[in-house]
Amino acid sequence: MTRMARMPVEERRQQLVDAAIRVMTRDGVTSATTRAISSEAGLSLSVFHYCFNSKQDLLEAVIQTIVRHTVTPAKASIEPGATLQATIRGALGAYWTHVQANPEEHLLTYEVTQYCLREPDFVHVARAQYEHYTAAYVEVFEQMHDLLGVESAWPIPVLANYLASVIDGLTISWLAQREGAHAEEVLDAIAEHVAALLQPQSAGG
């Protein structure tokens, strides 16, 4: 108990977020009350309210955590040396590996979206959710720019939003169909297309 009392607030927040993901993937978003999440985390309800201002605040933290789970391996896969298309395909593959290994976690993201869009006080969370997706792709493209020296034919925010939309659609399609070969072919096509939009900088650029 003493150790928990000394736990930094960010650590407690993450403990509650991880518990929320477990509760929501198991029981659904509507069943994930603050009391159920606190119980799952082994923390008091007062600790929850100390760490989060509201359930909306928690849901946004849940989305940020899931995005981080996929962005971190995607960024780690980007290394100088491979062809541009192979690099893009590798980053997409790192994301896709997480999808296949954690389908319930990704299914949860769509449930969070629908839940938030149906609740007037939560709509801003759904909006922020997709802003996080686009920002994640901006991060990846910026890393490609820094490590590989590439520039985009489209403005980076537009390319990031485009790719976020395409991958979002592919993910929900795979969750519904669980057709691995089809998904891999689509990822190949996406990598080819994005590579054509992200070209090496010219010597004068």
Secondary structure, DSSP 8 states (H G I E B T S, - for coil): -HHHHTS-HHHHHHHHHHHHHHHHHHH-TTT--HHHHHHHHT--HHHHHHH-SSHHHHHHHHHHHHHHHHHHHHHHT--TTS-HHHHHHHHHHHHHHHHHH-HHHHHHHHHHHHHHHHSGGGHHHHHHHHHHHHHHHHHHHHHHHHHH-EEESS-HHHHHHHHHHHHHHHHHHHHHH--HHHHHHHHHHHHHHHHHHEEE--TT-
